[in-house]
């Protein structure tokens, strides 16, 4: 399962010359965030497929999953916004990953 990445749209990108397969798609400048909504690294450009805009909290995917977000035309995409977050409850005190071979429900 691909990792979902939390981010916030902080700007728009205008590119008059780009690959033909992403022509007509909106590019947004996105600040990646950790689960406490603190910035991670520098803002990155992401292709937008869900009508997100500046100020929106979004979730993103990388690599192959990002290029598949532009289906049926698959282009040279490495980061794609695939959802707009309306509300998120963050869990600070719980480890979200179970150790290998451990099941909480058995």
N, C-alpha and C positions, 0 to 999 in steps of 0.2 A: 504494500500500500504506500503510495507516495506521501511524503511529508507535506503537511499544510503549513504555510508560513503566514504569520500575522504581519500586517503592514498598514501604513496610513499614506494616502495619496497627498503629496505635498506640492505638486505642480504638474503642468502639461509640457509635453515635448513636441515641437514642430520639426518635422523632418521632410524637406521637400524632395530629397532623393533617398529612396530606400528600396529594398528588395520588392519585386513585383508581387510576390505572394502575400505580402502584408500591406499592400496598397489599400487605402481606405480604412485601415484600422487605427484606432486612437492609441497613442503612446502616452503613458503617464509616469511622472517621477514619483517613486514610492520609497518611503523610509521603512525599512524592515524593523520589526519590534519583537521584544521577548514577551513572555507571558505576563509580565508586569507593565507592559506597554512602554518600556524603555527602549530608546533607539539602539539598533545593532548596526555598526559600521556606517558607511556613507549611503545616501539615497541611490537607488538604482532605477533604471528605466524598465517598465513592464508593459507588455501589450495588454489592452483592456478588451474584454469580451462580454461584460455584464452591465454596461452603462454606469460605471463608477465615475466619480468626479472628485475634484479637489476637496480635501477635508474628510472624505469617507475612510472608515476603517474597513480593510479588505483582507481576504485571504488569497494566497498566491500558491502556485506550484512552479517547480523548476524542471529543467532538462526536457526529456521526452514528453512528459505530461504537459509541459507548457506549450510545446509545438502542437500537440494534439488538441489543445484548447481552441485552435483556429480552424478545426475541421469544418468543412471537407478539404480546404486548402491547407496543407501542412507546410509551414515555412520555417525559416531560420529564427526560431524564437527560443529564448532561454529562461524567461520569467514571464508568467501570465497571471493577471488578476482574474480569478474564477468565481469570486463571490464577494458580496457586500455584507458586512456584519452589522446587523441592527442592534443586537444586544449580546454581550458575552459575560458570563460569570467566571471569573478567574479563581482557580483553586491554588492557594499558596502553600498550604500545609500538607498536601497529598502528593506522593510520588506517582506520576501518571504512567510510568512504565513498570510492568511486572518483570521480575527476573526470569530468564529462560527456564522453561519447564515448570513454572509456578502458576497455578490457577487459583484465583480467589474464590471461585464458585464450586470447587470440587469437594 
